[in-house]
Amino acid sequence: MNQEKLRHLLGQLQQEIAKGDALDEETLALVKQLNVNVDALIESAEDVNAPVMDDAIALEARFAATHPMAERVLRELIDTLGRIGI
């Protein structure tokens, strides 16, 4: 259930980003890294949770002023990660 929710939220994030203004290269790199880290978390039992949460929090701060819907999706992603113990 949580894995499906995380994947769904990543999809929503991609949709919101596509709707908004173009992002700078650094922010795009953070989004890609977040996707990689969440996929690694879902697919393995390795302790990759610290980078996932750090990446999500950094992106949430970047999107606060410029992409409010993407920020909302990231907040939900962070909450979901917190509920599963990340």
N, CA, C and O atoms as a CHARMM CRD file, in Angstrom:
* protein
*
  344
    1    1 MET  N      0.82000  -1.19800   0.00000 PROA 1      0.00000
    2    1 MET  CA     0.00000   0.00000   0.00000 PROA 1      0.00000
    3    1 MET  C      0.86300   1.25900   0.00000 PROA 1      0.00000
    4    1 MET  O      0.66600   2.15000  -0.82600 PROA 1      0.00000
    5    2 ASN  N      1.81800   1.33200   0.92800 PROA 2      0.00000
    6    2 ASN  CA     2.66900   2.51200   0.99300 PROA 2      0.00000
    7    2 ASN  C      3.54000   2.65500  -0.24300 PROA 2      0.00000
    8    2 ASN  O      3.80300   3.77100  -0.69100 PROA 2      0.00000
    9    3 GLN  N      3.99200   1.53000  -0.80200 PROA 3      0.00000
   10    3 GLN  CA     4.80000   1.58100  -2.01600 PROA 3      0.00000
   11    3 GLN  C      3.97900   2.16000  -3.16400 PROA 3      0.00000
   12    3 GLN  O      4.46700   2.98600  -3.93500 PROA 3      0.00000
   13    4 GLU  N      2.73300   1.71900  -3.26800 PROA 4      0.00000
   14    4 GLU  CA     1.84800   2.24400  -4.31000 PROA 4      0.00000
   15    4 GLU  C      1.60400   3.73000  -4.10300 PROA 4      0.00000
   16    4 GLU  O      1.60300   4.50200  -5.06200 PROA 4      0.00000
   17    5 LYS  N      1.39900   4.12800  -2.86700 PROA 5      0.00000
   18    5 LYS  CA     1.15600   5.54200  -2.55900 PROA 5      0.00000
   19    5 LYS  C      2.38100   6.38600  -2.93000 PROA 5      0.00000
   20    5 LYS  O      2.24100   7.46200  -3.51100 PROA 5      0.00000
   21    6 LEU  N      3.57600   5.89800  -2.59700 PROA 6      0.00000
   22    6 LEU  CA     4.79400   6.62900  -2.94600 PROA 6      0.00000
   23    6 LEU  C      4.93100   6.77600  -4.45800 PROA 6      0.00000
   24    6 LEU  O      5.24700   7.85900  -4.95000 PROA 6      0.00000
   25    7 ARG  N      4.69900   5.70800  -5.18600 PROA 7      0.00000
   26    7 ARG  CA     4.78300   5.77900  -6.65400 PROA 7      0.00000
   27    7 ARG  C      3.74000   6.73600  -7.21600 PROA 7      0.00000
   28    7 ARG  O      4.02100   7.49700  -8.14200 PROA 7      0.00000
   29    8 HSD  N      2.53200   6.69600  -6.65200 PROA 8      0.00000
   30    8 HSD  CA     1.46400   7.59500  -7.09500 PROA 8      0.00000
   31    8 HSD  C      1.85400   9.05700  -6.85300 PROA 8      0.00000
   32    8 HSD  O      1.65400   9.91400  -7.71300 PROA 8      0.00000
   33    9 LEU  N      2.40600   9.32400  -5.67800 PROA 9      0.00000
   34    9 LEU  CA     2.81100  10.69700  -5.35400 PROA 9      0.00000
   35    9 LEU  C      3.93400  11.18000  -6.26200 PROA 9      0.00000
   36    9 LEU  O      3.95000  12.34800  -6.65000 PROA 9      0.00000
   37   10 LEU  N      4.87500  10.30000  -6.61000 PROA 10     0.00000
   38   10 LEU  CA     5.93200  10.68700  -7.54300 PROA 10     0.00000
   39   10 LEU  C      5.34400  11.01800  -8.90900 PROA 10     0.00000
   40   10 LEU  O      5.78700  11.95800  -9.56900 PROA 10     0.00000
   41   11 GLY  N      4.36200  10.25800  -9.32500 PROA 11     0.00000
   42   11 GLY  CA     3.67800  10.55400 -10.59700 PROA 11     0.00000
   43   11 GLY  C      2.97300  11.89100 -10.55300 PROA 11     0.00000
   44   11 GLY  O      3.03300  12.66800 -11.50500 PROA 11     0.00000
   45   12 GLN  N      2.29500  12.16000  -9.42900 PROA 12     0.00000
   46   12 GLN  CA     1.63100  13.45700  -9.26600 PROA 12     0.00000
   47   12 GLN  C      2.63800  14.59800  -9.30200 PROA 12     0.00000
   48   12 GLN  O      2.38500  15.64100  -9.90400 PROA 12     0.00000
   49   13 LEU  N      3.77100  14.39600  -8.66000 PROA 13     0.00000
   50   13 LEU  CA     4.81400  15.41900  -8.65100 PROA 13     0.00000
   51   13 LEU  C      5.27300  15.72000 -10.07000 PROA 13     0.00000
   52   13 LEU  O      5.42100  16.88400 -10.44100 PROA 13     0.00000
   53   14 GLN  N      5.49800  14.68700 -10.85900 PROA 14     0.00000
   54   14 GLN  CA     5.92100  14.87300 -12.25000 PROA 14     0.00000
   55   14 GLN  C      4.86900  15.65400 -13.04200 PROA 14     0.00000
   56   14 GLN  O      5.21200  16.51400 -13.85300 PROA 14     0.00000
   57   15 GLN  N      3.59900  15.35400 -12.80700 PROA 15     0.00000
   58   15 GLN  CA     2.51900  16.06600 -13.50300 PROA 15     0.00000
   59   15 GLN  C      2.49700  17.53700 -13.12400 PROA 15     0.00000
   60   15 GLN  O      2.35000  18.40200 -13.98700 PROA 15     0.00000
   61   16 GLU  N      2.64100  17.81900 -11.84900 PROA 16     0.00000
   62   16 GLU  CA     2.62000  19.21100 -11.39500 PROA 16     0.00000
   63   16 GLU  C      3.81300  19.99900 -11.93300 PROA 16     0.00000
   64   16 GLU  O      3.68100  21.16600 -12.30300 PROA 16     0.00000
   65   17 ILE  N      4.95800  19.35900 -11.97100 PROA 17     0.00000
   66   17 ILE  CA     6.14800  20.02100 -12.50800 PROA 17     0.00000
   67   17 ILE  C      5.96900  20.32800 -13.98500 PROA 17     0.00000
   68   17 ILE  O      6.36500  21.39300 -14.45700 PROA 17     0.00000
   69   18 ALA  N      5.37500  19.39700 -14.70900 PROA 18     0.00000
   70   18 ALA  CA     5.15300  19.58700 -16.14400 PROA 18     0.00000
   71   18 ALA  C      4.19500  20.74500 -16.41200 PROA 18     0.00000
   72   18 ALA  O      4.32000  21.41900 -17.43400 PROA 18     0.00000
   73   19 LYS  N      3.25100  20.98400 -15.52100 PROA 19     0.00000
   74   19 LYS  CA     2.27700  22.06600 -15.68200 PROA 19     0.00000
   75   19 LYS  C      2.88300  23.44300 -15.44700 PROA 19     0.00000
   76   19 LYS  O      2.43300  24.42800 -16.03200 PROA 19     0.00000
   77   20 GLY  N      3.89400  23.51500 -14.59800 PROA 20     0.00000
   78   20 GLY  CA     4.43400  24.80300 -14.16100 PROA 20     0.00000
   79   20 GLY  C      5.51300  25.33900 -15.06700 PROA 20     0.00000
   80   20 GLY  O      5.76300  24.82300 -16.15600 PROA 20     0.00000
   81   21 ASP  N      6.14100  26.38700 -14.58700 PROA 21     0.00000
   82   21 ASP  CA     7.25700  27.00500 -15.29800 PROA 21     0.00000
   83   21 ASP  C      8.43600  26.03600 -15.34600 PROA 21     0.00000
   84   21 ASP  O      8.53300  25.11200 -14.53800 PROA 21     0.00000
   85   22 ALA  N      9.32100  26.26400 -16.29900 PROA 22     0.00000
   86   22 ALA  CA    10.51600  25.42900 -16.42700 PROA 22     0.00000
   87   22 ALA  C     11.36900  25.56100 -15.16600 PROA 22     0.00000
   88   22 ALA  O     11.49500  26.63800 -14.58300 PROA 22     0.00000
   89   23 LEU  N     11.94200  24.44200 -14.77100 PROA 23     0.00000
   90   23 LEU  CA    12.77900  24.42600 -13.56900 PROA 23     0.00000
   91   23 LEU  C     14.24300  24.57400 -13.94600 PROA 23     0.00000
   92   23 LEU  O     14.65300  24.22000 -15.05100 PROA 23     0.00000
   93   24 ASP  N     15.02600  25.10100 -13.01200 PROA 24     0.00000
   94   24 ASP  CA    16.45900  25.20400 -13.24600 PROA 24     0.00000
   95   24 ASP  C     17.07800  23.80500 -13.17400 PROA 24     0.00000
   96   24 ASP  O     16.46500  22.87200 -12.65600 PROA 24     0.00000
   97   25 GLU  N     18.28800  23.67200 -13.69300 PROA 25     0.00000
   98   25 GLU  CA    18.94400  22.37200 -13.78200 PROA 25     0.00000
   99   25 GLU  C     19.16500  21.73100 -12.41800 PROA 25     0.00000
  100   25 GLU  O     19.02600  20.51600 -12.27600 PROA 25     0.00000
  101   26 GLU  N     19.50200  22.52600 -11.42600 PROA 26     0.00000
  102   26 GLU  CA    19.74700  21.98600 -10.08600 PROA 26     0.00000
  103   26 GLU  C     18.46900  21.37600  -9.49800 PROA 26     0.00000
  104   26 GLU  O     18.50600  20.30100  -8.89800 PROA 26     0.00000
  105   27 THR  N     17.34700  22.06900  -9.67500 PROA 27     0.00000
  106   27 THR  CA    16.07500  21.55200  -9.16300 PROA 27     0.00000
  107   27 THR  C     15.67200  20.28900  -9.91500 PROA 27     0.00000
  108   27 THR  O     15.20600  19.32700  -9.30500 PROA 27     0.00000
  109   28 LEU  N     15.84900  20.28300 -11.23600 PROA 28     0.00000
  110   28 LEU  CA    15.55600  19.07600 -12.01500 PROA 28     0.00000
  111   28 LEU  C     16.40600  17.89900 -11.54500 PROA 28     0.00000
  112   28 LEU  O     15.92300  16.76900 -11.46500 PROA 28     0.00000
  113   29 ALA  N     17.67000  18.16800 -11.23700 PROA 29     0.00000
  114   29 ALA  CA    18.55600  17.11400 -10.74800 PROA 29     0.00000
  115   29 ALA  C     18.06100  16.58500  -9.40000 PROA 29     0.00000
  116   29 ALA  O     18.12300  15.38200  -9.14600 PROA 29     0.00000
  117   30 LEU  N     17.57300  17.47300  -8.53800 PROA 30     0.00000
  118   30 LEU  CA    17.03300  17.04100  -7.24500 PROA 30     0.00000
  119   30 LEU  C     15.78600  16.17300  -7.42300 PROA 30     0.00000
  120   30 LEU  O     15.60700  15.18700  -6.70900 PROA 30     0.00000
  121   31 VAL  N     14.93200  16.53800  -8.36700 PROA 31     0.00000
  122   31 VAL  CA    13.73500  15.74600  -8.64200 PROA 31     0.00000
  123   31 VAL  C     14.12400  14.35500  -9.14300 PROA 31     0.00000
  124   31 VAL  O     13.56600  13.35200  -8.69800 PROA 31     0.00000
  125   32 LYS  N     15.07200  14.30000 -10.06100 PROA 32     0.00000
  126   32 LYS  CA    15.53000  13.00300 -10.58200 PROA 32     0.00000
  127   32 LYS  C     16.14600  12.16000  -9.47100 PROA 32     0.00000
  128   32 LYS  O     15.90300  10.95500  -9.40000 PROA 32     0.00000
  129   33 GLN  N     16.93900  12.78200  -8.60800 PROA 33     0.00000
  130   33 GLN  CA    17.56700  12.04600  -7.50800 PROA 33     0.00000
  131   33 GLN  C     16.51700  11.53100  -6.52600 PROA 33     0.00000
  132   33 GLN  O     16.63900  10.42100  -6.00700 PROA 33     0.00000
  133   34 LEU  N     15.49500  12.33200  -6.27500 PROA 34     0.00000
  134   34 LEU  CA    14.40900  11.89200  -5.40500 PROA 34     0.00000
  135   34 LEU  C     13.74000  10.64800  -5.98700 PROA 34     0.00000
  136   34 LEU  O     13.46800   9.69100  -5.26300 PROA 34     0.00000
  137   35 ASN  N     13.47700  10.66400  -7.28800 PROA 35     0.00000
  138   35 ASN  CA    12.87300   9.50000  -7.94200 PROA 35     0.00000
  139   35 ASN  C     13.74600   8.26800  -7.78700 PROA 35     0.00000
  140   35 ASN  O     13.25000   7.18900  -7.46200 PROA 35     0.00000
  141   36 VAL  N     15.04100   8.42100  -8.01700 PROA 36     0.00000
  142   36 VAL  CA    15.97900   7.30000  -7.89000 PROA 36     0.00000
  143   36 VAL  C     15.98300   6.77400  -6.46100 PROA 36     0.00000
  144   36 VAL  O     15.92800   5.56300  -6.24800 PROA 36     0.00000
  145   37 ASN  N     16.04800   7.66500  -5.48600 PROA 37     0.00000
  146   37 ASN  CA    16.11200   7.25600  -4.08600 PROA 37     0.00000
  147   37 ASN  C     14.82200   6.57700  -3.62300 PROA 37     0.00000
  148   37 ASN  O     14.87100   5.59600  -2.88100 PROA 37     0.00000
  149   38 VAL  N     13.67600   7.09000  -4.05300 PROA 38     0.00000
  150   38 VAL  CA    12.41300   6.45900  -3.67400 PROA 38     0.00000
  151   38 VAL  C     12.30700   5.08000  -4.31700 PROA 38     0.00000
  152   38 VAL  O     11.88100   4.12400  -3.66800 PROA 38     0.00000
  153   39 ASP  N     12.69200   4.97200  -5.58700 PROA 39     0.00000
  154   39 ASP  CA    12.68500   3.65900  -6.24700 PROA 39     0.00000
  155   39 ASP  C     13.59600   2.67700  -5.51900 PROA 39     0.00000
  156   39 ASP  O     13.23200   1.51500  -5.33400 PROA 39     0.00000
  157   40 ALA  N     14.76400   3.12800  -5.10900 PROA 40     0.00000
  158   40 ALA  CA    15.69300   2.26000  -4.37300 PROA 40     0.00000
  159   40 ALA  C     15.09200   1.84200  -3.04000 PROA 40     0.00000
  160   40 ALA  O     15.24100   0.69400  -2.62300 PROA 40     0.00000
  161   41 LEU  N     14.42100   2.75500  -2.37600 PROA 41     0.00000
  162   41 LEU  CA    13.77500   2.45300  -1.10300 PROA 41     0.00000
  163   41 LEU  C     12.69000   1.39700  -1.28800 PROA 41     0.00000
  164   41 LEU  O     12.57700   0.46300  -0.49400 PROA 41     0.00000
  165   42 ILE  N     11.90700   1.55200  -2.32600 PROA 42     0.00000
  166   42 ILE  CA    10.80800   0.62400  -2.58900 PROA 42     0.00000
  167   42 ILE  C     11.32800  -0.75300  -2.98600 PROA 42     0.00000
  168   42 ILE  O     10.80200  -1.77200  -2.53900 PROA 42     0.00000
  169   43 GLU  N     12.35600  -0.78200  -3.82200 PROA 43     0.00000
  170   43 GLU  CA    12.83200  -2.03600  -4.39700 PROA 43     0.00000
  171   43 GLU  C     13.78400  -2.82600  -3.50800 PROA 43     0.00000
  172   43 GLU  O     14.00100  -4.01300  -3.75000 PROA 43     0.00000
  173   44 SER  N     14.34600  -2.20700  -2.50100 PROA 44     0.00000
  174   44 SER  CA    15.32500  -2.93300  -1.69700 PROA 44     0.00000
  175   44 SER  C     15.08400  -2.70700  -0.21800 PROA 44     0.00000
  176   44 SER  O     14.30400  -1.84500   0.18700 PROA 44     0.00000
  177   45 ALA  N     15.75900  -3.48600   0.55400 PROA 45     0.00000
  178   45 ALA  CA    15.66500  -3.35000   2.00800 PROA 45     0.00000
  179   45 ALA  C     16.82000  -2.52300   2.54800 PROA 45     0.00000
  180   45 ALA  O     16.98700  -2.41100   3.76200 PROA 45     0.00000
  181   46 GLU  N     17.61400  -1.94600   1.66600 PROA 46     0.00000
  182   46 GLU  CA    18.76100  -1.15400   2.10200 PROA 46     0.00000
  183   46 GLU  C     18.30300   0.11000   2.80900 PROA 46     0.00000
  184   46 GLU  O     17.18600   0.58000   2.59300 PROA 46     0.00000
  185   47 ASP  N     19.15400   0.65000   3.63900 PROA 47     0.00000
  186   47 ASP  CA    18.84300   1.87600   4.36500 PROA 47     0.00000
  187   47 ASP  C     19.16600   3.07800   3.48700 PROA 47     0.00000
  188   47 ASP  O     20.23000   3.68400   3.61300 PROA 47     0.00000
  189   48 VAL  N     18.24000   3.41500   2.60000 PROA 48     0.00000
  190   48 VAL  CA    18.41900   4.57200   1.72300 PROA 48     0.00000
  191   48 VAL  C     17.47800   5.70300   2.12300 PROA 48     0.00000
  192   48 VAL  O     17.29100   6.66300   1.37500 PROA 48     0.00000
  193   49 ASN  N     16.89200   5.58000   3.30200 PROA 49     0.00000
  194   49 ASN  CA    15.85600   6.52000   3.69200 PROA 49     0.00000
  195   49 ASN  C     16.35700   7.93300   3.95800 PROA 49     0.00000
  196   49 ASN  O     15.63100   8.88600   3.67400 PROA 49     0.00000
  197   50 ALA  N     17.55200   8.11300   4.48400 PROA 50     0.00000
  198   50 ALA  CA    18.03600   9.45400   4.78400 PROA 50     0.00000
  199   50 ALA  C     18.09800  10.34500   3.54500 PROA 50     0.00000
  200   50 ALA  O     17.61000  11.47400   3.58900 PROA 50     0.00000
  201   51 PRO  N     18.68500   9.87200   2.43600 PROA 51     0.00000
  202   51 PRO  CA    18.68700  10.72900   1.24800 PROA 51     0.00000
  203   51 PRO  C     17.28300  11.01100   0.71100 PROA 51     0.00000
  204   51 PRO  O     17.02900  12.09500   0.18700 PROA 51     0.00000
  205   52 VAL  N     16.38600  10.06100   0.83500 PROA 52     0.00000
  206   52 VAL  CA    15.02100  10.27000   0.34000 PROA 52     0.00000
  207   52 VAL  C     14.36900  11.42000   1.09100 PROA 52     0.00000
  208   52 VAL  O     13.83200  12.33900   0.47300 PROA 52     0.00000
  209   53 MET  N     14.41100  11.38000   2.38300 PROA 53     0.00000
  210   53 MET  CA    13.77600  12.42600   3.17900 PROA 53     0.00000
  211   53 MET  C     14.48000  13.76800   2.96700 PROA 53     0.00000
  212   53 MET  O     13.81300  14.79400   2.83100 PROA 53     0.00000
  213   54 ASP  N     15.80000  13.77800   2.93600 PROA 54     0.00000
  214   54 ASP  CA    16.55500  15.01300   2.70600 PROA 54     0.00000
  215   54 ASP  C     16.20100  15.63100   1.35400 PROA 54     0.00000
  216   54 ASP  O     15.98600  16.83900   1.25500 PROA 54     0.00000
  217   55 ASP  N     16.14200  14.79700   0.31300 PROA 55     0.00000
  218   55 ASP  CA    15.80200  15.29200  -1.02400 PROA 55     0.00000
  219   55 ASP  C     14.38500  15.86500  -1.05700 PROA 55     0.00000
  220   55 ASP  O     14.15800  16.93000  -1.63100 PROA 55     0.00000
  221   56 ALA  N     13.44900  15.17100  -0.45300 PROA 56     0.00000
  222   56 ALA  CA    12.06400  15.63200  -0.44900 PROA 56     0.00000
  223   56 ALA  C     11.92500  16.96000   0.28600 PROA 56     0.00000
  224   56 ALA  O     11.22200  17.85700  -0.18100 PROA 56     0.00000
  225   57 ILE  N     12.58300  17.09200   1.42000 PROA 57     0.00000
  226   57 ILE  CA    12.50600  18.33300   2.19400 PROA 57     0.00000
  227   57 ILE  C     13.15000  19.49300   1.42700 PROA 57     0.00000
  228   57 ILE  O     12.63000  20.60900   1.43600 PROA 57     0.00000
  229   58 ALA  N     14.27700  19.23000   0.76400 PROA 58     0.00000
  230   58 ALA  CA    14.93600  20.28100  -0.02000 PROA 58     0.00000
  231   58 ALA  C     14.05400  20.74400  -1.17100 PROA 58     0.00000
  232   58 ALA  O     13.97100  21.93900  -1.45400 PROA 58     0.00000
  233   59 LEU  N     13.39900  19.80500  -1.82900 PROA 59     0.00000
  234   59 LEU  CA    12.51500  20.17500  -2.93900 PROA 59     0.00000
  235   59 LEU  C     11.28300  20.92400  -2.44400 PROA 59     0.00000
  236   59 LEU  O     10.83300  21.87600  -3.08200 PROA 59     0.00000
  237   60 GLU  N     10.74600  20.50000  -1.32400 PROA 60     0.00000
  238   60 GLU  CA     9.57200  21.17900  -0.78100 PROA 60     0.00000
  239   60 GLU  C      9.88900  22.65400  -0.53300 PROA 60     0.00000
  240   60 GLU  O      9.07300  23.52100  -0.84500 PROA 60     0.00000
  241   61 ALA  N     11.04500  22.94000   0.01500 PROA 61     0.00000
  242   61 ALA  CA    11.44300  24.32500   0.27500 PROA 61     0.00000
  243   61 ALA  C     11.59800  25.10400  -1.03100 PROA 61     0.00000
  244   61 ALA  O     11.21100  26.27100  -1.10100 PROA 61     0.00000
  245   62 ARG  N     12.15400  24.47800  -2.05600 PROA 62     0.00000
  246   62 ARG  CA    12.33300  25.16000  -3.34500 PROA 62     0.00000
  247   62 ARG  C     10.99500  25.48200  -4.00700 PROA 62     0.00000
  248   62 ARG  O     10.84200  26.52600  -4.64100 PROA 62     0.00000
  249   63 PHE  N     10.02400  24.57400  -3.85300 PROA 63     0.00000
  250   63 PHE  CA     8.74700  24.74400  -4.53700 PROA 63     0.00000
  251   63 PHE  C      7.76500  25.61900  -3.77200 PROA 63     0.00000
  252   63 PHE  O      6.71000  25.95800  -4.30800 PROA 63     0.00000
  253   64 ALA  N      8.07500  25.99100  -2.54700 PROA 64     0.00000
  254   64 ALA  CA     7.13400  26.72300  -1.69800 PROA 64     0.00000
  255   64 ALA  C      6.56600  27.96000  -2.38200 PROA 64     0.00000
  256   64 ALA  O      5.36200  28.20500  -2.30700 PROA 64     0.00000
  257   65 ALA  N      7.40000  28.73400  -3.03800 PROA 65     0.00000
  258   65 ALA  CA     6.93600  29.98800  -3.63800 PROA 65     0.00000
  259   65 ALA  C      6.54900  29.84200  -5.10500 PROA 65     0.00000
  260   65 ALA  O      5.66400  30.55100  -5.58400 PROA 65     0.00000
  261   66 THR  N      7.19600  28.94100  -5.81600 PROA 66     0.00000
  262   66 THR  CA     7.00600  28.90300  -7.26500 PROA 66     0.00000
  263   66 THR  C      6.09300  27.79700  -7.76200 PROA 66     0.00000
  264   66 THR  O      5.50300  27.93300  -8.83400 PROA 66     0.00000
  265   67 HSD  N      5.95900  26.71300  -7.02400 PROA 67     0.00000
  266   67 HSD  CA     5.14200  25.57600  -7.45100 PROA 67     0.00000
  267   67 HSD  C      4.32400  25.06200  -6.25900 PROA 67     0.00000
  268   67 HSD  O      4.63600  24.00300  -5.71500 PROA 67     0.00000
  269   68 PRO  N      3.29100  25.79000  -5.84900 PROA 68     0.00000
  270   68 PRO  CA     2.55400  25.41700  -4.63800 PROA 68     0.00000
  271   68 PRO  C      1.90400  24.03100  -4.70100 PROA 68     0.00000
  272   68 PRO  O      1.82800  23.34800  -3.68000 PROA 68     0.00000
  273   69 MET  N      1.44200  23.61100  -5.85700 PROA 69     0.00000
  274   69 MET  CA     0.83400  22.27600  -5.94900 PROA 69     0.00000
  275   69 MET  C      1.89800  21.19500  -5.82800 PROA 69     0.00000
  276   69 MET  O      1.66400  20.16500  -5.19500 PROA 69     0.00000
  277   70 ALA  N      3.05300  21.41500  -6.42100 PROA 70     0.00000
  278   70 ALA  CA     4.15600  20.45900  -6.28100 PROA 70     0.00000
  279   70 ALA  C      4.60600  20.40800  -4.82600 PROA 70     0.00000
  280   70 ALA  O      4.96200  19.34300  -4.32100 PROA 70     0.00000
  281   71 GLU  N      4.59200  21.54600  -4.15700 PROA 71     0.00000
  282   71 GLU  CA     4.95000  21.57600  -2.73600 PROA 71     0.00000
  283   71 GLU  C      3.96300  20.73500  -1.92000 PROA 71     0.00000
  284   71 GLU  O      4.36600  20.00900  -1.01100 PROA 71     0.00000
  285   72 ARG  N      2.67600  20.83600  -2.24700 PROA 72     0.00000
  286   72 ARG  CA     1.66100  20.05600  -1.54200 PROA 72     0.00000
  287   72 ARG  C      1.89500  18.55500  -1.73700 PROA 72     0.00000
  288   72 ARG  O      1.78100  17.77900  -0.78700 PROA 72     0.00000
  289   73 VAL  N      2.21800  18.15300  -2.95400 PROA 73     0.00000
  290   73 VAL  CA     2.49300  16.74200  -3.23500 PROA 73     0.00000
  291   73 VAL  C      3.72400  16.28600  -2.44600 PROA 73     0.00000
  292   73 VAL  O      3.73000  15.19500  -1.87700 PROA 73     0.00000
  293   74 LEU  N      4.74800  17.11000  -2.41600 PROA 74     0.00000
  294   74 LEU  CA     5.95300  16.76300  -1.65800 PROA 74     0.00000
  295   74 LEU  C      5.65900  16.65300  -0.16200 PROA 74     0.00000
  296   74 LEU  O      6.20100  15.77400   0.50700 PROA 74     0.00000
  297   75 ARG  N      4.81900  17.52300   0.36400 PROA 75     0.00000
  298   75 ARG  CA     4.44700  17.45300   1.78300 PROA 75     0.00000
  299   75 ARG  C      3.76500  16.11500   2.05200 PROA 75     0.00000
  300   75 ARG  O      4.04200  15.47100   3.06400 PROA 75     0.00000
  301   76 GLU  N      2.87900  15.69300   1.15600 PROA 76     0.00000
  302   76 GLU  CA     2.20000  14.40800   1.32200 PROA 76     0.00000
  303   76 GLU  C      3.19900  13.24900   1.22000 PROA 76     0.00000
  304   76 GLU  O      3.09300  12.27100   1.96000 PROA 76     0.00000
  305   77 LEU  N      4.15800  13.36100   0.31300 PROA 77     0.00000
  306   77 LEU  CA     5.20300  12.34400   0.18600 PROA 77     0.00000
  307   77 LEU  C      6.01700  12.25500   1.47600 PROA 77     0.00000
  308   77 LEU  O      6.29900  11.15900   1.96000 PROA 77     0.00000
  309   78 ILE  N      6.38900  13.39500   2.02700 PROA 78     0.00000
  310   78 ILE  CA     7.15300  13.43900   3.28000 PROA 78     0.00000
  311   78 ILE  C      6.33600  12.81800   4.41100 PROA 78     0.00000
  312   78 ILE  O      6.87100  12.05100   5.21200 PROA 78     0.00000
  313   79 ASP  N      5.05100  13.14200   4.48200 PROA 79     0.00000
  314   79 ASP  CA     4.19100  12.56600   5.50800 PROA 79     0.00000
  315   79 ASP  C      4.09600  11.05500   5.36800 PROA 79     0.00000
  316   79 ASP  O      4.12200  10.33900   6.36900 PROA 79     0.00000
  317   80 THR  N      3.98400  10.55900   4.13700 PROA 80     0.00000
  318   80 THR  CA     3.90700   9.12500   3.88800 PROA 80     0.00000
  319   80 THR  C      5.20400   8.44300   4.29500 PROA 80     0.00000
  320   80 THR  O      5.18500   7.38100   4.91600 PROA 80     0.00000
  321   81 LEU  N      6.32300   9.05000   3.94500 PROA 81     0.00000
  322   81 LEU  CA     7.61600   8.49100   4.35900 PROA 81     0.00000
  323   81 LEU  C      7.72700   8.43500   5.87900 PROA 81     0.00000
  324   81 LEU  O      8.24700   7.47000   6.43900 PROA 81     0.00000
  325   82 GLY  N      7.23500   9.47400   6.53400 PROA 82     0.00000
  326   82 GLY  CA     7.25200   9.50200   7.99600 PROA 82     0.00000
  327   82 GLY  C      6.39000   8.40600   8.60100 PROA 82     0.00000
  328   82 GLY  O      6.76600   7.81000   9.61000 PROA 82     0.00000
  329   83 ARG  N      5.24100   8.13500   8.00100 PROA 83     0.00000
  330   83 ARG  CA     4.35000   7.10100   8.50900 PROA 83     0.00000
  331   83 ARG  C      4.94800   5.70100   8.36800 PROA 83     0.00000
  332   83 ARG  O      4.61800   4.80200   9.14100 PROA 83     0.00000
  333   84 ILE  N      5.82900   5.52000   7.37700 PROA 84     0.00000
  334   84 ILE  CA     6.43100   4.18600   7.22900 PROA 84     0.00000
  335   84 ILE  C      7.76800   4.09800   7.95100 PROA 84     0.00000
  336   84 ILE  O      8.48800   3.10700   7.82500 PROA 84     0.00000
  337   85 GLY  N      8.09000   5.12600   8.69500 PROA 85     0.00000
  338   85 GLY  CA     9.26400   5.06300   9.55900 PROA 85     0.00000
  339   85 GLY  C     10.55200   5.57600   8.95800 PROA 85     0.00000
  340   85 GLY  O     11.63400   5.24000   9.44000 PROA 85     0.00000
  341   86 ILE  N     10.46100   6.37500   7.92600 PROA 86     0.00000
  342   86 ILE  CA    11.66900   6.91900   7.29600 PROA 86     0.00000
  343   86 ILE  C     12.04400   8.19500   8.00100 PROA 86     0.00000
  344   86 ILE  O     13.03400   8.83200   7.64000 PROA 86     0.00000
